[in-house]
Amino acid sequence: MKLFEKIPPRHLGLDALIAAGTLTLGLVGRFQIDTDIAEVFSRESDGLNLLLIALMTVPLVLRRVYPTPVFFVILGAWVADRTLDYPDTLASIGVAIAFYTIGAELSRRSSLRIGGISALFIVGWTGIGVLTLESVTRVSLITTMISTVTPLLLGREVHERRRRVEDLRERVERAEHDREEKARRAVADERARIARDLHDVVAHQMTVMTLQAEGARRVADGSDPRVVKALETISDAGHSALTEMRRMVGLLRAPEEESETEPLPRLADVEHLVEKVRAAGVPVDLDVEGDVRRLAEGTELSAYRIVQESLTNSVRHGGPDVTAKVAIEYKEDHLDVLILDDGRGASADTGDGIGHGIVGMRERIAVLGGEFSAGPKKGGGYQVHAVIPIES
C-alpha cells in the first residue's frame, strides 16, 4: 500500500494507539464533568462537542504521514471547541501532540513558521478568552503557552537529534566506502608490484636460464645424447614457464574486475579489434595466413596486445589519411606478426620514436624468447614486427 510506503506499519500502529487513547480520555472526561464545573462554561456538551473531540484526536493516526493537514484539523477543532466554550476535556492533549509532530517532522524553517505563528495565535486567542469568558482564567493562558511552545521545541530537538544520527550514519558509510576503496587500491598496487617483480626479476632470470640451456645444447651437439636431451628438456620447460609467467603477469596487471569477469583476448579477437579501428576512421587490411590454430594463452595474448598497441599508435601518431595493414602468419615453429602503416610514425611526435608502448611490446616478446623490432620504414610510415616462438 502507498500509505505503508510513506511510514512503517509499526509507526501507524503506535499513532493509532495514541489517537485511540486521547479519544478515550476526551470522551471519559466529557461524561465525568462535575455539574458545578459545567455551569461555569457557556455551553453544555452535545453532539457537536463529540465531533470536535473526535477531530482533536482521531486525525493523530496520520500525524506522521500528513503532519501539516493533521495539525490544522486538530487546531481548527480546538479553536471551535474553545470558541463555543464547551467544558474542557483531555482531548486537548491532541493539540500538544500535533505541535510536537510539527516540530519533529518538518524542517526547521517550516516548523518554526507554522508552529510559531500558530502558538502565538492560540496564546492570543486564549488571552481574548480570559477577557471575555468566565471559564478562561489567567492560569489557562500559562498552561496554553506551555502546552504549545514546549511540545514544539521538544519536537525540534528530536528532529535535530535524528538529523545528527543520520549524518553520523552517512559519515560512517562514507568512511567504510573509503576504507574499501583504499583496500582495493592497496590490492591493485600490490598486484602491480608483484607483476613488476615477476617480470623484472623472475622472468629475466628464467630467460637467462633458458638461453643458457639452448646455448649449452648447441655446444653439446655430438656429445652424450643424454646431456643433449636434458638440455632440451630444460629449454622446453623454460619456454613453457615463461609463457605461463607472462600470462600471470598479464593477469596481475589487468584491473581486478576485468581479470575476474572477462576472458583474456586471443588472436581470434584481432578481427574485432580491426573492425573497431576501421570504425574510428583508419582503413586497416587484415591478412591471416598459415595453419590457423589455437596457441598457448600467453602467446596469443602477447600477439593480440602487440597488434592492439601498434594500431593505437597508428591512429594516434599516423596523421590524417593514414592506412594500416596487419599480417599474421602461422608457421610451424613460430608466429609472425607484422603491422605496417603509411603515416608519419611515432618519431614525428616523440622525437625518438620509442615510447612506453614500444618498450612494453619489446618486453612481452623478450619474455617469450622471440624477436621484436619497431621503427620508421624507408619511404615513410612505421613498422612493427614480432616473431614469437610456438611450442611444439
N, C-alpha and C positions, 0 to 999 in steps of 0.2 A: 504494500500500500504506500501511496505517496506520503501519507502522514507519518508513517514509520521511517521514511527516508529522511525526514527533517529532524526527527528526535527519536531516540531509542524507546522501545516499548516500556522498559522499566521506569523511565522518566515520566512517561504518560501515566503509568500506573500510580506512581508516587503523587503526581499532581491530582489525579482523580481522588486519591485518599484525602489530600489536603482540601479539595473542593467539598467532598462529602462531609469532612469534619467541620469545616466552617459553616456549611449549610445547617448541619445538625445543631451546632451551638446557637446559630441565629434563630432557628425555629424553637428550640427548647427555651431560650431566653425570652422569646416573644410570648410564649404561653405561661411563663413564670413571673411576669412583671407584676409587682405589687400594685394593688389598687390605688394606694396613696401616691405612689410614684407616677402612675399612669395619669393621674389628674393634673400633673404639672405640665404635660405635653398637650398641644392644641388638638391633636387628632388621635383617635383610638385606632388600634391595629385592625386592618381589614384585608381584603383580598389583594388590593394594590400593594399593601405593605409586604405581603408574602411574595409578590412578584419582584419587588425591589430587593428583598432579602436574597431571593434566588439569583438575581442579576449581579449582586455583590459577591457571590460565592461560586456558583456553577461555572462561569467562564474561566475560573482558575485552572480547569482541566487543560486548557490550551494556552496557558500563560507563556510557556517557553516556545511554542510554535508561532503564535501571533502576539508577541508581548505588547505592542502598541495598541492594536484594536481592543484587546482584553483590558488593558489599563483604562482606556477611555470609557468602555462599557461599565466597568466597575465604578469608576469615578462619577460618571453621569448618574448611575443608580444611587450612589451615596448622596450626591448633591440633591437629587429629587427627594430622597428619604429625609434629609435634614431640612429641606425647604418646607415640606409638608408637616414637619415637626412630629414624626412618628416617635414612639418610645425607642430609646437606644437599645440595640442588641449587639451580641458579639459578632454579628455578620460584618461589622465594620472592620474586623481583622482582615477581611479580604482586601481592603484599601491598602493597609500596611504591606501585605504580601505583593500587591500589584506594584507599589512603589519599589519594593526590593527587586522585583523582576526587571523593572525598567533599568535600574542601576546595574544589575548583573548581566543582562542580555544585550544591551545596546552599547554603542560606542560612548566614549567619554563625552563627546560634544552632544550627541543626541540625547543621552540620558540626563545630562545636566540641563539641557534646554527644555525637554519635555517634562522631566520630573521637577526641576526647579521652578518653572513657571506654574505648574500645577500645584505644587506645595504652597507657593505664595498665594495662589487663588483660593485654596482651601482655607489657609490661615485667615485671609481677608474675609472670606465668606463666613467663617466661624466668628470673626470679630463683629460682623454685622449681626449675627445671631445673638451675640452677647448683648447688643444694644436693643434688639427688637423682640427677643423671645425669652420668656421666663425660664424655660428648660435649659438654656445655654448659659453656663456660668463662665467666670474668668478662668477657672480651672480647666474648662473644656478647651480654651484657647491654648493653654500649655500642653495638654495631652494631644491636641491636634498637631501641634508642631513636632512633638516627639514621635508621633505615630506616622508622620510623613517624611520628615527630613532624615531621621535616624535610619529607617529601612533603606532609603535611597542611598545614603552614604555607605551603609553596610554592603549593599549590592555592588556599589562601585569598588569597594575593597575586594570583594570576592572576584569581580571581573578582572581587576588588575592582577590578582594572585593567579588566576587561570592563565592570563596572558604571560606572566613571568614563567609559569611552569611550562607553557607551550614553547616559549623562547628557549628555555633551558633544554627542552626535548629536542628542538631543532638544532641547537648548538651541539648536543651530544651526537645526533645523527650526522651532522657535518663533520664532526671530529672523527667519528667512526669511518665515514667515507674517505676522509683524508688519510687516515691510517691505512685503510685498504689500498688506496691509490699509491701511497708511499711504499707499501709492501710489494705491490705489483711492479713499481719502478725498480725497487731493490732486486726483485727476482730477475727482471729484464736485464739490469746492469750485471748481475752475477752470471746470467746466461751468456751475455756478450763477453765477459771476462774469460769464462771457461772456453768459449769459442776461440778467442784470441790465443789462449794458452795452447789449446789443441792444435790450432793452425800454425802458430809461430814456433812452438817447441816440439810437441809430439810429432806432428805431421812432418816437420822438417827433418827430424832425426830418422823417422821411418823412411823418408825419401832418400836420405843419405845411405841408410842401411840397404835399401832395395837397389840403389845404383851400384853400391859396392858389391852386392851379391851378383848383379849382372856382369860387372867388370871381372870379378873373380871367375865367373863361369866361362867367359870368353878366354881368359888366360889358361883356364884348366882344360880347354879342349884338347882331346888326345890323351889325357891322363886317366886316372881311375874313373870309370863310369859312375861309380857310387858317389864320388865327390861332385861330379857334374850334376847328377840327379839331385843331390842335396841342395846344391846352389840354385838349381832351377826351382825347387820347392820353396826355398827361402824367397826367391824373387817373386814367384807367383803369390805367395802368402802376403808379401809386402804390398804388391799391387792391389790385392783384394782388401787388405786392411786399410790402405789409403783411400780406396773407393768408399768404404764404409765410414771412414773418418770424415771424408768430405761431406757425406750425407749427414752425419751427426752435426758437423759444423753448420751446415745449411739450416738444419732444424733449430739449432740453438740461436742462430742469428735471426731467424724469422720471428715475427711477432707471435706471442704466445697463443692468441686466438687462432691465427692462421695455421700454426703448426698443429693445433689440436683438431681443427674442424675442416680444413681444406687440404685436398691432396696436393702433393708437390707436382709442379708442371713437368711434362715429359716432352720428348721430341714430337709426339703426335699433336701437341698443343701449339706447335710453331705455326701451323696453318692459321689457327685462330688469331695468333699474335700478329701475323702478317696482315690479316683482314682488318684488324684494329688500326694498324699503321696506315693502310690504304684509306681507311675512313677518315684518318687525320689529314689526308691530302697528299701523301707521299706514295707514288706508284712503286710497288715492290714486286719483283719477279721471283717466285719460289721454284726451285728446281731440286727434286729429290731423286737420287739415282742409287743403284746397287740393290743388294738383298736387304730390303727393309725388314727389320726385326726388332724385337724388344731387347734392350740392352740393360746393363746394370743401372740401378736407380741413380747412383752418383754420376755416372757418365751422361745419362740423358738430362739430368738436372743441370749439369755444367754446360752442356751444349745449348740447352734452351736459354740459360742465363746469358751466354755469350751472344746469341742471336738477339736477345732482348736488349742488352746493353748497346750493341752495335747499331741496331735500328734506332734506338733512343738518341744516340749520338748523331746519326744521320739527320734525324728530324731537328735536333737542337742546333747542330753546327753546319748542316749542309747548305743552308741558304735557300733562296726561292728556287722553285722548279727542280729540286733535287729528285733523283730517282735512285733506287737501290735494287740490289739483287742478292738473294740468299741461295747458296748452293750447298746441299748436304749430300755427301756420298758415303754409303755404307760399303766399306771394304772388308776383306777377310779378317784383318787383324787390327784395323783402326777405323776411326770415324773422321772424315774430312769435312770441316765446316769452313765455308768461305763467305764473307759478307763484303760486298762492294757497293760504293755509291759514287756519283759523279759530282758531288757538291764541293764546297770549299775545304772541308776537312776540319778536324778539331784544332789543327795548328793555327787556323785563321783567328781563333778566339782565345786559345790558351797559350799561344806562343811556342810551347814546346811540343804540343800535340799529345802530351801524356797527362791524363787526369786520374782521378781515383778509380773511375770505372775501368780504365785500361789496366791499372795495377791489379784491381780485383780479378779481372779476367785472366791475367798472366798467372796470378796465384792459383786460381782454380785449376788451370791446366798443369801447372808445375806439380801440384799435389797428386794429380792423376798420372804423372810421368809422361806427359805429352809435350808437344811443341806449340809455341804461340808466337805470332808476330802481328804487329799493327803499325800502320803508318801511311803517309800520303802515297798515292800512286803517281807514276810518271804520267804526265799529261793532265793531272788534276784528279780530284776525288780522293777517297780514303778506302783502305783495305784492311780487313781483319781476317786472319787465317789461323785456324786451330786444327791440330792433329791430335786426336785423343785415342790412346790405345784401347782395344776391345779385348776383354778376357775371353779366352777360348773355352 
